[in-house]
Amino acid sequence: TFVPDAHALVTTDDDRLRAAADAFGASYGVETDDDGEPEVFHTGFLYGVDDQGQRRGTWSFGAPPEGYVHDRGILLDQA
């Protein structure tokens, strides 16, 4: 795993996965590499979601953490 203490969410229901991805504006897929092995690709964003399941913020992969920390403070103050 990338993060030892993380908890992965998994589904084998393609419709549910697509609905979740669409709600975030995310994309994903699986392609086969030259050796016949599957390669998964997906949107590289961090999403902030409120208690009602609404997306409240989106941060790009590799964005400086200061922006995320600043935005998170604002979102927590609004909660």
C-alpha positions as CSV (number, residue, x, y, z in Angstrom):
1,T,0.0,0.0,0.0
2,F,1.0,3.6,-0.5
3,V,-0.1,4.6,3.0
4,P,0.2,1.9,5.7
5,D,-2.7,3.2,7.8
6,A,-5.0,3.9,4.9
7,H,-8.2,1.9,4.3
8,A,-9.0,1.1,0.7
9,L,-12.6,1.2,-0.5
10,V,-13.5,-1.5,-3.1
11,T,-16.4,-2.5,-5.2
12,T,-16.9,-4.9,-8.0
13,D,-20.1,-3.1,-9.1
14,D,-19.1,-1.1,-12.2
15,D,-22.3,1.0,-12.1
16,R,-21.6,2.1,-8.5
17,L,-18.0,2.8,-9.3
18,R,-19.0,4.9,-12.3
19,A,-21.6,6.8,-10.3
20,A,-19.0,7.7,-7.6
21,A,-16.4,8.7,-10.1
22,D,-19.0,10.9,-12.0
23,A,-20.0,12.6,-8.8
24,F,-16.4,13.8,-8.4
25,G,-15.8,14.5,-12.0
26,A,-13.1,11.8,-11.9
27,S,-12.0,9.4,-14.6
28,Y,-10.5,6.0,-14.5
29,G,-9.9,2.9,-16.5
30,V,-7.8,-0.1,-17.1
31,E,-5.5,-0.7,-20.1
32,T,-3.3,-3.6,-20.9
33,D,0.5,-3.0,-21.2
34,D,2.8,-4.5,-23.8
35,D,3.3,-7.6,-21.5
36,G,-0.4,-8.2,-21.2
37,E,-0.6,-6.9,-17.6
38,P,-3.4,-4.6,-16.6
39,E,-2.5,-1.0,-15.8
40,V,-5.0,1.1,-13.9
41,F,-5.2,4.8,-14.4
42,H,-7.3,7.4,-12.6
43,T,-7.6,11.1,-12.0
44,G,-5.0,12.4,-9.5
45,F,-6.9,14.7,-7.2
46,L,-7.6,14.9,-3.5
47,Y,-11.2,15.7,-2.8
48,G,-12.7,17.3,0.3
49,V,-16.3,16.1,1.0
50,D,-18.7,17.4,3.6
51,D,-21.1,15.4,5.8
52,Q,-23.8,15.5,3.1
53,G,-21.5,14.0,0.5
54,Q,-21.0,17.2,-1.4
55,R,-17.6,18.0,-2.9
56,R,-16.2,21.1,-1.1
57,G,-12.7,21.2,-2.5
58,T,-10.4,19.7,-5.1
59,W,-6.6,19.8,-5.0
60,S,-4.3,18.6,-7.8
61,F,-1.8,15.9,-7.3
62,G,1.5,17.4,-6.3
63,A,0.0,20.7,-5.2
64,P,1.8,22.5,-2.4
65,P,0.4,21.4,1.0
66,E,0.1,25.0,2.2
67,G,-2.9,25.5,-0.2
68,Y,-4.6,22.4,1.1
69,V,-4.0,23.3,4.7
70,H,-5.3,26.9,4.1
71,D,-8.5,25.6,2.3
72,R,-9.1,22.9,4.9
73,G,-9.1,25.5,7.6
74,I,-11.7,27.6,5.8
75,L,-13.9,24.5,5.1
76,L,-13.7,23.5,8.8
77,D,-14.7,27.0,9.9
78,Q,-17.7,26.8,7.6
79,A,-18.8,23.4,8.9
